[in-house]
């Protein structure tokens, strides 16, 4: 569905992304994991040409994205990010309907889709359709952002730390909703995070990045069992330590 071939991005003498190559299969959720500044968000943005590559190729279903007008490409691909970016002067329904309207959908189809996708992200349409973004909690705004990204029925969804600003309970709830939703819809997802636990829970495969390079690509199980180097091993040690600490606490509570 998505192919990156020797993809590179330079800003002067600074190499942000250094020749990464990977494939994302149809319906797969690929998580790009790494510390701040490792190149994961830049890599994500090169998929829909929010950032233009310095070198290399991005293909969507075999088609070179340089052959697609940037605005047309972006309308085919859902995009969501941590700060949500809802338009404050538009209602929830109007925010969700932005891309379908740009694509020229009939109003009846837009209205049906808005109600359908709000229900799928667990926001009752009759209650939330006409609300303003300022009337929503952080978790509700995040759900509207996800609904907006999915409104035009994209086959590809790009998500940049979409749940990072949420409290743990809300974050867990939305992660569960997201996992079920993207499996139901068969959406192909590239998901950026620096949270190791989130990567392990959400990703079919994880690409670990460091200093612009892709240092390991594999299933969560493969990364936990056979890390490619000390850096990956250190990343994977964090959720392992947390799990062991929780198990000790549960054991103490039980005794």
RODREN-851395 format. One record per residue (C-alpha): residue number from 0; residue in one letter; x, y, z. Coordinates in steps of 0.5 Angstrom, whole numbers, plus 500, padded with zeros to 3 digits. Layout:
N
<rec><gunu>NUM</gunu><voza>a</voza><px>X</px><py>Y</py><pz>Z</pz></rec>
...
***
This chain:
255
<rec><gunu>0</gunu><voza>x</voza><px>500</px><py>500</py><pz>500</pz></rec>
<rec><gunu>1</gunu><voza>x</voza><px>506</px><py>505</py><pz>502</pz></rec>
<rec><gunu>2</gunu><voza>x</voza><px>513</px><py>504</py><pz>500</pz></rec>
<rec><gunu>3</gunu><voza>x</voza><px>519</px><py>508</py><pz>502</pz></rec>
<rec><gunu>4</gunu><voza>x</voza><px>525</px><py>507</py><pz>498</pz></rec>
<rec><gunu>5</gunu><voza>x</voza><px>532</px><py>510</py><pz>500</pz></rec>
<rec><gunu>6</gunu><voza>x</voza><px>528</px><py>516</py><pz>503</pz></rec>
<rec><gunu>7</gunu><voza>x</voza><px>532</px><py>522</py><pz>505</pz></rec>
<rec><gunu>8</gunu><voza>x</voza><px>531</px><py>529</py><pz>508</pz></rec>
<rec><gunu>9</gunu><voza>x</voza><px>536</px><py>534</py><pz>509</pz></rec>
<rec><gunu>10</gunu><voza>x</voza><px>536</px><py>541</py><pz>512</pz></rec>
<rec><gunu>11</gunu><voza>x</voza><px>542</px><py>544</py><pz>510</pz></rec>
<rec><gunu>12</gunu><voza>x</voza><px>548</px><py>540</py><pz>513</pz></rec>
<rec><gunu>13</gunu><voza>x</voza><px>543</px><py>537</py><pz>518</pz></rec>
<rec><gunu>14</gunu><voza>x</voza><px>540</px><py>530</py><pz>516</pz></rec>
<rec><gunu>15</gunu><voza>x</voza><px>533</px><py>529</py><pz>519</pz></rec>
<rec><gunu>16</gunu><voza>x</voza><px>532</px><py>522</py><pz>515</pz></rec>
<rec><gunu>17</gunu><voza>x</voza><px>538</px><py>518</py><pz>512</pz></rec>
<rec><gunu>18</gunu><voza>x</voza><px>536</px><py>514</py><pz>507</pz></rec>
<rec><gunu>19</gunu><voza>x</voza><px>530</px><py>509</py><pz>510</pz></rec>
<rec><gunu>20</gunu><voza>x</voza><px>527</px><py>504</py><pz>506</pz></rec>
<rec><gunu>21</gunu><voza>x</voza><px>520</px><py>500</py><pz>508</pz></rec>
<rec><gunu>22</gunu><voza>x</voza><px>514</px><py>498</py><pz>506</pz></rec>
<rec><gunu>23</gunu><voza>x</voza><px>507</px><py>498</py><pz>509</pz></rec>
<rec><gunu>24</gunu><voza>x</voza><px>502</px><py>493</py><pz>507</pz></rec>
<rec><gunu>25</gunu><voza>x</voza><px>494</px><py>494</py><pz>506</pz></rec>
<rec><gunu>26</gunu><voza>x</voza><px>491</px><py>494</py><pz>513</pz></rec>
<rec><gunu>27</gunu><voza>x</voza><px>497</px><py>494</py><pz>517</pz></rec>
<rec><gunu>28</gunu><voza>x</voza><px>499</px><py>499</py><pz>523</pz></rec>
<rec><gunu>29</gunu><voza>x</voza><px>506</px><py>501</py><pz>522</pz></rec>
<rec><gunu>30</gunu><voza>x</voza><px>509</px><py>505</py><pz>528</pz></rec>
<rec><gunu>31</gunu><voza>x</voza><px>515</px><py>509</py><pz>528</pz></rec>
<rec><gunu>32</gunu><voza>x</voza><px>518</px><py>509</py><pz>534</pz></rec>
<rec><gunu>33</gunu><voza>x</voza><px>524</px><py>514</py><pz>537</pz></rec>
<rec><gunu>34</gunu><voza>x</voza><px>526</px><py>519</py><pz>541</pz></rec>
<rec><gunu>35</gunu><voza>x</voza><px>525</px><py>527</py><pz>539</pz></rec>
<rec><gunu>36</gunu><voza>x</voza><px>529</px><py>529</py><pz>533</pz></rec>
<rec><gunu>37</gunu><voza>x</voza><px>530</px><py>522</py><pz>531</pz></rec>
<rec><gunu>38</gunu><voza>x</voza><px>526</px><py>523</py><pz>524</pz></rec>
<rec><gunu>39</gunu><voza>x</voza><px>520</px><py>520</py><pz>525</pz></rec>
<rec><gunu>40</gunu><voza>x</voza><px>515</px><py>526</py><pz>524</pz></rec>
<rec><gunu>41</gunu><voza>x</voza><px>519</px><py>528</py><pz>518</pz></rec>
<rec><gunu>42</gunu><voza>x</voza><px>518</px><py>521</py><pz>515</pz></rec>
<rec><gunu>43</gunu><voza>x</voza><px>511</px><py>521</py><pz>516</pz></rec>
<rec><gunu>44</gunu><voza>x</voza><px>510</px><py>528</py><pz>513</pz></rec>
<rec><gunu>45</gunu><voza>x</voza><px>514</px><py>526</py><pz>507</pz></rec>
<rec><gunu>46</gunu><voza>x</voza><px>508</px><py>520</py><pz>505</pz></rec>
<rec><gunu>47</gunu><voza>x</voza><px>503</px><py>526</py><pz>504</pz></rec>
<rec><gunu>48</gunu><voza>x</voza><px>508</px><py>531</py><pz>502</pz></rec>
<rec><gunu>49</gunu><voza>x</voza><px>507</px><py>536</py><pz>507</pz></rec>
<rec><gunu>50</gunu><voza>x</voza><px>515</px><py>535</py><pz>507</pz></rec>
<rec><gunu>51</gunu><voza>x</voza><px>518</px><py>534</py><pz>500</pz></rec>
<rec><gunu>52</gunu><voza>x</voza><px>524</px><py>529</py><pz>500</pz></rec>
<rec><gunu>53</gunu><voza>x</voza><px>531</px><py>531</py><pz>499</pz></rec>
<rec><gunu>54</gunu><voza>x</voza><px>532</px><py>524</py><pz>495</pz></rec>
<rec><gunu>55</gunu><voza>x</voza><px>528</px><py>518</py><pz>495</pz></rec>
<rec><gunu>56</gunu><voza>x</voza><px>521</px><py>516</py><pz>493</pz></rec>
<rec><gunu>57</gunu><voza>x</voza><px>515</px><py>515</py><pz>496</pz></rec>
<rec><gunu>58</gunu><voza>x</voza><px>510</px><py>510</py><pz>493</pz></rec>
<rec><gunu>59</gunu><voza>x</voza><px>502</px><py>509</py><pz>494</pz></rec>
<rec><gunu>60</gunu><voza>x</voza><px>499</px><py>503</py><pz>491</pz></rec>
<rec><gunu>61</gunu><voza>x</voza><px>505</px><py>503</py><pz>486</pz></rec>
<rec><gunu>62</gunu><voza>x</voza><px>504</px><py>510</py><pz>484</pz></rec>
<rec><gunu>63</gunu><voza>x</voza><px>510</px><py>515</py><pz>485</pz></rec>
<rec><gunu>64</gunu><voza>x</voza><px>507</px><py>521</py><pz>490</pz></rec>
<rec><gunu>65</gunu><voza>x</voza><px>511</px><py>526</py><pz>486</pz></rec>
<rec><gunu>66</gunu><voza>x</voza><px>506</px><py>525</py><pz>480</pz></rec>
<rec><gunu>67</gunu><voza>x</voza><px>500</px><py>527</py><pz>484</pz></rec>
<rec><gunu>68</gunu><voza>x</voza><px>499</px><py>534</py><pz>486</pz></rec>
<rec><gunu>69</gunu><voza>x</voza><px>500</px><py>535</py><pz>493</pz></rec>
<rec><gunu>70</gunu><voza>x</voza><px>493</px><py>537</py><pz>495</pz></rec>
<rec><gunu>71</gunu><voza>x</voza><px>490</px><py>532</py><pz>491</pz></rec>
<rec><gunu>72</gunu><voza>x</voza><px>494</px><py>527</py><pz>495</pz></rec>
<rec><gunu>73</gunu><voza>x</voza><px>493</px><py>530</py><pz>502</pz></rec>
<rec><gunu>74</gunu><voza>x</voza><px>485</px><py>529</py><pz>500</pz></rec>
<rec><gunu>75</gunu><voza>x</voza><px>486</px><py>522</py><pz>499</pz></rec>
<rec><gunu>76</gunu><voza>x</voza><px>490</px><py>521</py><pz>506</pz></rec>
<rec><gunu>77</gunu><voza>x</voza><px>487</px><py>522</py><pz>513</pz></rec>
<rec><gunu>78</gunu><voza>x</voza><px>492</px><py>526</py><pz>518</pz></rec>
<rec><gunu>79</gunu><voza>x</voza><px>491</px><py>527</py><pz>525</pz></rec>
<rec><gunu>80</gunu><voza>x</voza><px>496</px><py>530</py><pz>530</pz></rec>
<rec><gunu>81</gunu><voza>x</voza><px>497</px><py>531</py><pz>538</pz></rec>
<rec><gunu>82</gunu><voza>x</voza><px>494</px><py>538</py><pz>538</pz></rec>
<rec><gunu>83</gunu><voza>x</voza><px>488</px><py>536</py><pz>534</pz></rec>
<rec><gunu>84</gunu><voza>x</voza><px>487</px><py>543</py><pz>530</pz></rec>
<rec><gunu>85</gunu><voza>x</voza><px>480</px><py>543</py><pz>530</pz></rec>
<rec><gunu>86</gunu><voza>x</voza><px>477</px><py>550</py><pz>527</pz></rec>
<rec><gunu>87</gunu><voza>x</voza><px>474</px><py>554</py><pz>533</pz></rec>
<rec><gunu>88</gunu><voza>x</voza><px>469</px><py>557</py><pz>529</pz></rec>
<rec><gunu>89</gunu><voza>x</voza><px>466</px><py>551</py><pz>526</pz></rec>
<rec><gunu>90</gunu><voza>x</voza><px>462</px><py>546</py><pz>529</pz></rec>
<rec><gunu>91</gunu><voza>x</voza><px>464</px><py>539</py><pz>531</pz></rec>
<rec><gunu>92</gunu><voza>x</voza><px>460</px><py>537</py><pz>524</pz></rec>
<rec><gunu>93</gunu><voza>x</voza><px>463</px><py>542</py><pz>520</pz></rec>
<rec><gunu>94</gunu><voza>x</voza><px>470</px><py>540</py><pz>522</pz></rec>
<rec><gunu>95</gunu><voza>x</voza><px>469</px><py>533</py><pz>521</pz></rec>
<rec><gunu>96</gunu><voza>x</voza><px>466</px><py>535</py><pz>514</pz></rec>
<rec><gunu>97</gunu><voza>x</voza><px>472</px><py>539</py><pz>512</pz></rec>
<rec><gunu>98</gunu><voza>x</voza><px>475</px><py>534</py><pz>507</pz></rec>
<rec><gunu>99</gunu><voza>x</voza><px>468</px><py>531</py><pz>504</pz></rec>
<rec><gunu>100</gunu><voza>x</voza><px>466</px><py>538</py><pz>502</pz></rec>
<rec><gunu>101</gunu><voza>x</voza><px>473</px><py>539</py><pz>499</pz></rec>
<rec><gunu>102</gunu><voza>x</voza><px>472</px><py>533</py><pz>495</pz></rec>
<rec><gunu>103</gunu><voza>x</voza><px>465</px><py>535</py><pz>493</pz></rec>
<rec><gunu>104</gunu><voza>x</voza><px>461</px><py>530</py><pz>496</pz></rec>
<rec><gunu>105</gunu><voza>x</voza><px>453</px><py>531</py><pz>496</pz></rec>
<rec><gunu>106</gunu><voza>x</voza><px>451</px><py>534</py><pz>502</pz></rec>
<rec><gunu>107</gunu><voza>x</voza><px>446</px><py>528</py><pz>504</pz></rec>
<rec><gunu>108</gunu><voza>x</voza><px>452</px><py>524</py><pz>504</pz></rec>
<rec><gunu>109</gunu><voza>x</voza><px>456</px><py>528</py><pz>508</pz></rec>
<rec><gunu>110</gunu><voza>x</voza><px>451</px><py>529</py><pz>513</pz></rec>
<rec><gunu>111</gunu><voza>x</voza><px>450</px><py>521</py><pz>513</pz></rec>
<rec><gunu>112</gunu><voza>x</voza><px>458</px><py>520</py><pz>514</pz></rec>
<rec><gunu>113</gunu><voza>x</voza><px>459</px><py>525</py><pz>519</pz></rec>
<rec><gunu>114</gunu><voza>x</voza><px>453</px><py>522</py><pz>524</pz></rec>
<rec><gunu>115</gunu><voza>x</voza><px>456</px><py>515</py><pz>522</pz></rec>
<rec><gunu>116</gunu><voza>x</voza><px>464</px><py>517</py><pz>524</pz></rec>
<rec><gunu>117</gunu><voza>x</voza><px>462</px><py>520</py><pz>530</pz></rec>
<rec><gunu>118</gunu><voza>x</voza><px>458</px><py>514</py><pz>532</pz></rec>
<rec><gunu>119</gunu><voza>x</voza><px>464</px><py>510</py><pz>531</pz></rec>
<rec><gunu>120</gunu><voza>x</voza><px>469</px><py>514</py><pz>535</pz></rec>
<rec><gunu>121</gunu><voza>x</voza><px>463</px><py>514</py><pz>541</pz></rec>
<rec><gunu>122</gunu><voza>x</voza><px>461</px><py>521</py><pz>540</pz></rec>
<rec><gunu>123</gunu><voza>x</voza><px>453</px><py>521</py><pz>540</pz></rec>
<rec><gunu>124</gunu><voza>x</voza><px>451</px><py>525</py><pz>534</pz></rec>
<rec><gunu>125</gunu><voza>x</voza><px>445</px><py>528</py><pz>536</pz></rec>
<rec><gunu>126</gunu><voza>x</voza><px>449</px><py>530</py><pz>543</pz></rec>
<rec><gunu>127</gunu><voza>x</voza><px>455</px><py>533</py><pz>539</pz></rec>
<rec><gunu>128</gunu><voza>x</voza><px>454</px><py>535</py><pz>532</pz></rec>
<rec><gunu>129</gunu><voza>x</voza><px>453</px><py>542</py><pz>533</pz></rec>
<rec><gunu>130</gunu><voza>x</voza><px>457</px><py>543</py><pz>539</pz></rec>
<rec><gunu>131</gunu><voza>x</voza><px>463</px><py>548</py><pz>538</pz></rec>
<rec><gunu>132</gunu><voza>x</voza><px>470</px><py>545</py><pz>540</pz></rec>
<rec><gunu>133</gunu><voza>x</voza><px>471</px><py>549</py><pz>546</pz></rec>
<rec><gunu>134</gunu><voza>x</voza><px>465</px><py>546</py><pz>549</pz></rec>
<rec><gunu>135</gunu><voza>x</voza><px>469</px><py>539</py><pz>549</pz></rec>
<rec><gunu>136</gunu><voza>x</voza><px>474</px><py>536</py><pz>553</pz></rec>
<rec><gunu>137</gunu><voza>x</voza><px>481</px><py>534</py><pz>551</pz></rec>
<rec><gunu>138</gunu><voza>x</voza><px>479</px><py>527</py><pz>550</pz></rec>
<rec><gunu>139</gunu><voza>x</voza><px>472</px><py>529</py><pz>546</pz></rec>
<rec><gunu>140</gunu><voza>x</voza><px>477</px><py>534</py><pz>541</pz></rec>
<rec><gunu>141</gunu><voza>x</voza><px>481</px><py>528</py><pz>540</pz></rec>
<rec><gunu>142</gunu><voza>x</voza><px>476</px><py>524</py><pz>538</pz></rec>
<rec><gunu>143</gunu><voza>x</voza><px>473</px><py>529</py><pz>533</pz></rec>
<rec><gunu>144</gunu><voza>x</voza><px>480</px><py>530</py><pz>530</pz></rec>
<rec><gunu>145</gunu><voza>x</voza><px>480</px><py>522</py><pz>529</pz></rec>
<rec><gunu>146</gunu><voza>x</voza><px>473</px><py>523</py><pz>526</pz></rec>
<rec><gunu>147</gunu><voza>x</voza><px>475</px><py>528</py><pz>521</pz></rec>
<rec><gunu>148</gunu><voza>x</voza><px>481</px><py>524</py><pz>519</pz></rec>
<rec><gunu>149</gunu><voza>x</voza><px>477</px><py>518</py><pz>517</pz></rec>
<rec><gunu>150</gunu><voza>x</voza><px>471</px><py>522</py><pz>514</pz></rec>
<rec><gunu>151</gunu><voza>x</voza><px>473</px><py>522</py><pz>507</pz></rec>
<rec><gunu>152</gunu><voza>x</voza><px>474</px><py>514</py><pz>508</pz></rec>
<rec><gunu>153</gunu><voza>x</voza><px>481</px><py>514</py><pz>506</pz></rec>
<rec><gunu>154</gunu><voza>x</voza><px>485</px><py>508</py><pz>505</pz></rec>
<rec><gunu>155</gunu><voza>x</voza><px>491</px><py>511</py><pz>509</pz></rec>
<rec><gunu>156</gunu><voza>x</voza><px>491</px><py>514</py><pz>515</pz></rec>
<rec><gunu>157</gunu><voza>x</voza><px>497</px><py>518</py><pz>518</pz></rec>
<rec><gunu>158</gunu><voza>x</voza><px>497</px><py>520</py><pz>526</pz></rec>
<rec><gunu>159</gunu><voza>x</voza><px>503</px><py>524</py><pz>529</pz></rec>
<rec><gunu>160</gunu><voza>x</voza><px>503</px><py>523</py><pz>537</pz></rec>
<rec><gunu>161</gunu><voza>x</voza><px>495</px><py>523</py><pz>536</pz></rec>
<rec><gunu>162</gunu><voza>x</voza><px>494</px><py>521</py><pz>544</pz></rec>
<rec><gunu>163</gunu><voza>x</voza><px>500</px><py>524</py><pz>547</pz></rec>
<rec><gunu>164</gunu><voza>x</voza><px>497</px><py>530</py><pz>551</pz></rec>
<rec><gunu>165</gunu><voza>x</voza><px>491</px><py>526</py><pz>554</pz></rec>
<rec><gunu>166</gunu><voza>x</voza><px>491</px><py>523</py><pz>561</pz></rec>
<rec><gunu>167</gunu><voza>x</voza><px>492</px><py>516</py><pz>562</pz></rec>
<rec><gunu>168</gunu><voza>x</voza><px>485</px><py>513</py><pz>563</pz></rec>
<rec><gunu>169</gunu><voza>x</voza><px>482</px><py>517</py><pz>557</pz></rec>
<rec><gunu>170</gunu><voza>x</voza><px>488</px><py>515</py><pz>553</pz></rec>
<rec><gunu>171</gunu><voza>x</voza><px>487</px><py>508</py><pz>554</pz></rec>
<rec><gunu>172</gunu><voza>x</voza><px>480</px><py>509</py><pz>552</pz></rec>
<rec><gunu>173</gunu><voza>x</voza><px>481</px><py>512</py><pz>545</pz></rec>
<rec><gunu>174</gunu><voza>x</voza><px>487</px><py>507</py><pz>544</pz></rec>
<rec><gunu>175</gunu><voza>x</voza><px>482</px><py>501</py><pz>545</pz></rec>
<rec><gunu>176</gunu><voza>x</voza><px>477</px><py>505</py><pz>540</pz></rec>
<rec><gunu>177</gunu><voza>x</voza><px>482</px><py>507</py><pz>535</pz></rec>
<rec><gunu>178</gunu><voza>x</voza><px>485</px><py>499</py><pz>535</pz></rec>
<rec><gunu>179</gunu><voza>x</voza><px>477</px><py>497</py><pz>534</pz></rec>
<rec><gunu>180</gunu><voza>x</voza><px>476</px><py>502</py><pz>529</pz></rec>
<rec><gunu>181</gunu><voza>x</voza><px>482</px><py>501</py><pz>524</pz></rec>
<rec><gunu>182</gunu><voza>x</voza><px>481</px><py>494</py><pz>524</pz></rec>
<rec><gunu>183</gunu><voza>x</voza><px>473</px><py>494</py><pz>522</pz></rec>
<rec><gunu>184</gunu><voza>x</voza><px>475</px><py>499</py><pz>517</pz></rec>
<rec><gunu>185</gunu><voza>x</voza><px>481</px><py>496</py><pz>514</pz></rec>
<rec><gunu>186</gunu><voza>x</voza><px>485</px><py>502</py><pz>514</pz></rec>
<rec><gunu>187</gunu><voza>x</voza><px>493</px><py>502</py><pz>513</pz></rec>
<rec><gunu>188</gunu><voza>x</voza><px>496</px><py>507</py><pz>518</pz></rec>
<rec><gunu>189</gunu><voza>x</voza><px>503</px><py>510</py><pz>520</pz></rec>
<rec><gunu>190</gunu><voza>x</voza><px>503</px><py>512</py><pz>527</pz></rec>
<rec><gunu>191</gunu><voza>x</voza><px>508</px><py>516</py><pz>530</pz></rec>
<rec><gunu>192</gunu><voza>x</voza><px>510</px><py>516</py><pz>538</pz></rec>
<rec><gunu>193</gunu><voza>x</voza><px>515</px><py>516</py><pz>543</pz></rec>
<rec><gunu>194</gunu><voza>x</voza><px>512</px><py>512</py><pz>548</pz></rec>
<rec><gunu>195</gunu><voza>x</voza><px>514</px><py>505</py><pz>548</pz></rec>
<rec><gunu>196</gunu><voza>x</voza><px>508</px><py>502</py><pz>551</pz></rec>
<rec><gunu>197</gunu><voza>x</voza><px>503</px><py>505</py><pz>546</pz></rec>
<rec><gunu>198</gunu><voza>x</voza><px>508</px><py>502</py><pz>540</pz></rec>
<rec><gunu>199</gunu><voza>x</voza><px>507</px><py>495</py><pz>543</pz></rec>
<rec><gunu>200</gunu><voza>x</voza><px>500</px><py>495</py><pz>544</pz></rec>
<rec><gunu>201</gunu><voza>x</voza><px>498</px><py>499</py><pz>537</pz></rec>
<rec><gunu>202</gunu><voza>x</voza><px>503</px><py>497</py><pz>532</pz></rec>
<rec><gunu>203</gunu><voza>x</voza><px>503</px><py>490</py><pz>528</pz></rec>
<rec><gunu>204</gunu><voza>x</voza><px>510</px><py>492</py><pz>526</pz></rec>
<rec><gunu>205</gunu><voza>x</voza><px>514</px><py>497</py><pz>529</pz></rec>
<rec><gunu>206</gunu><voza>x</voza><px>520</px><py>501</py><pz>526</pz></rec>
<rec><gunu>207</gunu><voza>x</voza><px>525</px><py>504</py><pz>531</pz></rec>
<rec><gunu>208</gunu><voza>x</voza><px>529</px><py>510</py><pz>528</pz></rec>
<rec><gunu>209</gunu><voza>x</voza><px>535</px><py>513</py><pz>531</pz></rec>
<rec><gunu>210</gunu><voza>x</voza><px>538</px><py>520</py><pz>528</pz></rec>
<rec><gunu>211</gunu><voza>x</voza><px>535</px><py>519</py><pz>522</pz></rec>
<rec><gunu>212</gunu><voza>x</voza><px>536</px><py>512</py><pz>521</pz></rec>
<rec><gunu>213</gunu><voza>x</voza><px>531</px><py>506</py><pz>521</pz></rec>
<rec><gunu>214</gunu><voza>x</voza><px>535</px><py>501</py><pz>526</pz></rec>
<rec><gunu>215</gunu><voza>x</voza><px>530</px><py>496</py><pz>526</pz></rec>
<rec><gunu>216</gunu><voza>x</voza><px>523</px><py>494</py><pz>523</pz></rec>
<rec><gunu>217</gunu><voza>x</voza><px>519</px><py>488</py><pz>526</pz></rec>
<rec><gunu>218</gunu><voza>x</voza><px>513</px><py>486</py><pz>530</pz></rec>
<rec><gunu>219</gunu><voza>x</voza><px>513</px><py>488</py><pz>537</pz></rec>
<rec><gunu>220</gunu><voza>x</voza><px>514</px><py>480</py><pz>539</pz></rec>
<rec><gunu>221</gunu><voza>x</voza><px>521</px><py>481</py><pz>535</pz></rec>
<rec><gunu>222</gunu><voza>x</voza><px>523</px><py>487</py><pz>538</pz></rec>
<rec><gunu>223</gunu><voza>x</voza><px>522</px><py>485</py><pz>545</pz></rec>
<rec><gunu>224</gunu><voza>x</voza><px>525</px><py>478</py><pz>544</pz></rec>
<rec><gunu>225</gunu><voza>x</voza><px>531</px><py>480</py><pz>539</pz></rec>
<rec><gunu>226</gunu><voza>x</voza><px>533</px><py>487</py><pz>539</pz></rec>
<rec><gunu>227</gunu><voza>x</voza><px>538</px><py>489</py><pz>533</pz></rec>
<rec><gunu>228</gunu><voza>x</voza><px>542</px><py>493</py><pz>538</pz></rec>
<rec><gunu>229</gunu><voza>x</voza><px>543</px><py>496</py><pz>545</pz></rec>
<rec><gunu>230</gunu><voza>x</voza><px>539</px><py>502</py><pz>543</pz></rec>
<rec><gunu>231</gunu><voza>x</voza><px>533</px><py>498</py><pz>541</pz></rec>
<rec><gunu>232</gunu><voza>x</voza><px>534</px><py>493</py><pz>547</pz></rec>
<rec><gunu>233</gunu><voza>x</voza><px>534</px><py>500</py><pz>552</pz></rec>
<rec><gunu>234</gunu><voza>x</voza><px>528</px><py>502</py><pz>549</pz></rec>
<rec><gunu>235</gunu><voza>x</voza><px>524</px><py>495</py><pz>550</pz></rec>
<rec><gunu>236</gunu><voza>x</voza><px>527</px><py>495</py><pz>557</pz></rec>
<rec><gunu>237</gunu><voza>x</voza><px>522</px><py>501</py><pz>559</pz></rec>
<rec><gunu>238</gunu><voza>x</voza><px>516</px><py>497</py><pz>558</pz></rec>
<rec><gunu>239</gunu><voza>x</voza><px>519</px><py>491</py><pz>561</pz></rec>
<rec><gunu>240</gunu><voza>x</voza><px>521</px><py>494</py><pz>567</pz></rec>
<rec><gunu>241</gunu><voza>x</voza><px>514</px><py>497</py><pz>568</pz></rec>
<rec><gunu>242</gunu><voza>x</voza><px>511</px><py>491</py><pz>567</pz></rec>
<rec><gunu>243</gunu><voza>x</voza><px>515</px><py>487</py><pz>572</pz></rec>
<rec><gunu>244</gunu><voza>x</voza><px>514</px><py>493</py><pz>577</pz></rec>
<rec><gunu>245</gunu><voza>x</voza><px>506</px><py>493</py><pz>577</pz></rec>
<rec><gunu>246</gunu><voza>x</voza><px>507</px><py>485</py><pz>577</pz></rec>
<rec><gunu>247</gunu><voza>x</voza><px>511</px><py>486</py><pz>584</pz></rec>
<rec><gunu>248</gunu><voza>x</voza><px>506</px><py>491</py><pz>586</pz></rec>
<rec><gunu>249</gunu><voza>x</voza><px>500</px><py>486</py><pz>585</pz></rec>
<rec><gunu>250</gunu><voza>x</voza><px>503</px><py>481</py><pz>588</pz></rec>
<rec><gunu>251</gunu><voza>x</voza><px>504</px><py>485</py><pz>594</pz></rec>
<rec><gunu>252</gunu><voza>x</voza><px>497</px><py>487</py><pz>594</pz></rec>
<rec><gunu>253</gunu><voza>x</voza><px>495</px><py>480</py><pz>594</pz></rec>
<rec><gunu>254</gunu><voza>x</voza><px>499</px><py>477</py><pz>599</pz></rec>
***
